[in-house]
Amino acid sequence: MVRIKLKYVVEDVDRHGNVRLYFRRKGQPKIRLRGVPGSQEFATAYQAALAGVGQAQQPRNIRPVIGSFGWACLNYYAIPTFKSLDPATQNQRRYFLDKICLIGGGVSISTMEPRHIEKLLETKRTTPAAAPNLLKSLKALFA
């Protein structure tokens, strides 16, 4: 059996005894490499990890300020109305609202005006379904 040693690839054994391969570079979080070593899937995952793709993760356990747009989104995600939606609808609404949170999640929701929403909708006008879906997500949030 020939073993090929790749730079930054480490083996970890999980609690069930399964061997998992990870890309681990000092000072960065480890990234799981899927696929069988030597397969195209594994090579693609390794090249992406080398290039730094998949390393940008949002910081965890950061609580948004009460009254901010991010705070409103988190409360919206927790209500039964949102949880009763189809998973695809939930994902779509999270996608649009989380994008806004990245831009200005710390902004007070009480200062949001129709001109701000128009500006957000303008960024989505090039994609036919994106603007109406963004608007539906915002309407549901504000309801």
Kinemage of the C-alpha trace (Angstrom):
@kinemage 1
@onewidth
@group {chain A} dominant
@subgroup {mainchain}
@vectorlist {calphas} color= white
{ca met a 1} P 0.000 0.000 0.000
{ca val a 2} L 1.405 3.364 -1.069
{ca arg a 3} L 0.716 6.371 1.147
{ca ile a 4} L 0.885 9.830 -0.315
{ca lys a 5} L 1.540 12.633 2.142
{ca leu a 6} L -0.186 15.916 1.292
{ca lys a 7} L 0.786 19.160 2.978
{ca tyr a 8} L -1.664 20.298 5.711
{ca val a 9} L -3.723 17.070 5.557
{ca val a 10} L -4.286 15.384 8.914
{ca glu a 11} L -6.238 12.319 9.967
{ca asp a 12} L -8.677 12.440 12.859
{ca val a 13} L -10.634 9.549 14.276
{ca asp a 14} L -14.185 10.385 15.339
{ca arg a 15} L -15.984 8.878 18.342
{ca his a 16} L -17.196 5.974 16.215
{ca gly a 17} L -13.730 5.031 15.036
{ca asn a 18} L -14.109 6.456 11.527
{ca val a 19} L -11.055 8.119 10.043
{ca arg a 20} L -11.707 11.605 8.688
{ca leu a 21} L -9.305 13.716 6.654
{ca tyr a 22} L -8.980 17.432 7.333
{ca phe a 23} L -7.031 20.313 5.866
{ca arg a 24} L -5.350 22.071 8.764
{ca arg a 25} L -3.146 25.110 8.405
{ca lys a 26} L -1.760 26.821 11.504
{ca gly a 27} L -3.924 29.663 12.742
{ca gln a 28} L -6.945 28.669 10.664
{ca pro a 29} L -9.900 26.388 11.343
{ca lys a 30} L -9.644 22.887 9.961
{ca ile a 31} L -11.688 22.007 6.894
{ca arg a 32} L -13.069 18.546 6.279
{ca leu a 33} L -11.929 16.993 3.010
{ca arg a 34} L -14.672 14.821 1.582
{ca gly a 35} L -14.230 12.020 -0.877
{ca val a 36} L -11.826 9.126 -1.138
{ca pro a 37} L -8.164 10.186 -1.277
{ca gly a 38} L -7.114 10.103 -4.914
{ca ser a 39} L -10.630 10.788 -6.215
{ca gln a 40} L -11.612 13.897 -8.143
{ca glu a 41} L -13.907 14.999 -5.278
{ca phe a 42} L -11.031 14.822 -2.793
{ca ala a 43} L -8.636 16.650 -5.151
{ca thr a 44} L -11.179 19.435 -5.694
{ca ala a 45} L -11.749 19.823 -1.940
{ca tyr a 46} L -7.999 19.890 -1.291
{ca gln a 47} L -7.368 22.513 -3.987
{ca ala a 48} L -10.218 24.660 -2.655
{ca ala a 49} L -8.795 24.456 0.875
{ca leu a 50} L -5.325 25.380 -0.402
{ca ala a 51} L -6.820 28.391 -2.171
{ca gly a 52} L -8.572 29.456 1.025
{ca val a 53} L -12.114 28.718 -0.139
{ca gly a 54} L -14.377 27.595 2.702
{ca gln a 55} L -12.334 29.239 5.436
{ca ala a 56} L -14.374 32.403 5.763
{ca gln a 57} L -16.729 31.575 8.570
{ca gln a 58} L -18.899 33.946 10.517
{ca pro a 59} L -17.967 34.419 14.127
{ca arg a 60} L -20.174 32.392 16.438
{ca asn a 61} L -22.069 33.477 19.531
{ca ile a 62} L -22.255 37.126 18.569
{ca arg a 63} L -25.568 38.500 19.727
{ca pro a 64} L -26.988 41.407 17.765
{ca val a 65} L -28.004 44.580 19.562
{ca ile a 66} L -31.631 44.637 20.695
{ca gly a 67} L -33.694 46.585 18.178
{ca ser a 68} L -31.259 46.049 15.304
{ca phe a 69} L -32.093 44.454 11.964
{ca gly a 70} L -30.079 41.353 12.918
{ca trp a 71} L -31.981 41.058 16.192
{ca ala a 72} L -35.303 41.283 14.320
{ca cys a 73} L -34.183 38.531 11.933
{ca leu a 74} L -33.192 36.198 14.778
{ca asn a 75} L -36.571 36.756 16.444
{ca tyr a 76} L -38.348 36.155 13.134
{ca tyr a 77} L -36.496 32.854 12.638
{ca ala a 78} L -37.641 31.705 16.092
{ca ile a 79} L -41.398 32.302 15.713
{ca pro a 80} L -43.800 29.449 14.845
{ca thr a 81} L -44.981 31.245 11.689
{ca phe a 82} L -41.487 31.038 10.199
{ca lys a 83} L -40.897 27.485 11.437
{ca ser a 84} L -44.155 26.302 9.840
{ca leu a 85} L -43.011 27.425 6.380
{ca asp a 86} L -41.722 24.935 3.839
{ca pro a 87} L -37.954 24.357 4.334
{ca ala a 88} L -37.232 25.736 0.856
{ca thr a 89} L -39.099 28.944 1.704
{ca gln a 90} L -37.245 29.188 5.015
{ca asn a 91} L -33.912 28.817 3.231
{ca gln a 92} L -34.830 31.432 0.647
{ca arg a 93} L -35.951 33.960 3.250
{ca arg a 94} L -32.860 33.314 5.387
{ca tyr a 95} L -30.699 33.815 2.303
{ca phe a 96} L -32.099 37.271 1.569
{ca leu a 97} L -32.336 38.457 5.169
{ca asp a 98} L -28.879 37.161 6.118
{ca lys a 99} L -27.384 39.011 3.138
{ca ile a 100} L -28.888 42.235 4.479
{ca cys a 101} L -27.580 41.395 7.964
{ca leu a 102} L -24.050 41.129 6.562
{ca ile a 103} L -24.361 44.612 5.097
{ca gly a 104} L -26.087 46.349 7.995
{ca gly a 105} L -27.354 43.930 10.615
{ca gly a 106} L -26.407 46.285 13.430
{ca val a 107} L -28.534 49.156 12.108
{ca ser a 108} L -31.602 49.976 14.177
{ca ile a 109} L -34.722 48.610 12.536
{ca ser a 110} L -36.700 51.675 13.609
{ca thr a 111} L -34.556 53.861 11.329
{ca met a 112} L -35.340 51.798 8.234
{ca glu a 113} L -37.326 53.788 5.703
{ca pro a 114} L -38.958 52.944 2.370
{ca arg a 115} L -35.995 54.517 0.533
{ca his a 116} L -33.679 51.949 2.149
{ca ile a 117} L -35.882 49.102 0.970
{ca glu a 118} L -36.019 50.598 -2.532
{ca lys a 119} L -32.221 50.719 -2.569
{ca leu a 120} L -32.056 47.033 -1.556
{ca leu a 121} L -34.566 46.109 -4.252
{ca glu a 122} L -32.565 48.010 -6.896
{ca thr a 123} L -29.586 45.711 -6.293
{ca lys a 124} L -31.778 42.703 -7.204
{ca arg a 125} L -33.509 44.107 -10.296
{ca thr a 126} L -31.168 42.330 -12.714
{ca thr a 127} L -32.436 38.934 -11.580
{ca pro a 128} L -36.154 38.580 -12.424
{ca ala a 129} L -37.294 36.673 -9.329
{ca ala a 130} L -34.843 38.070 -6.784
{ca ala a 131} L -36.459 41.472 -6.169
{ca pro a 132} L -39.988 40.115 -5.530
{ca asn a 133} L -38.612 37.352 -3.296
{ca leu a 134} L -36.546 39.860 -1.324
{ca leu a 135} L -39.638 42.013 -0.908
{ca lys a 136} L -41.668 38.999 0.303
{ca ser a 137} L -38.963 38.200 2.848
{ca leu a 138} L -38.899 41.770 4.152
{ca lys a 139} L -42.715 41.951 4.332
{ca ala a 140} L -42.817 38.746 6.343
{ca leu a 141} L -40.111 40.041 8.684
{ca phe a 142} L -41.882 43.342 9.305
{ca ala a 143} L -45.264 41.645 9.742
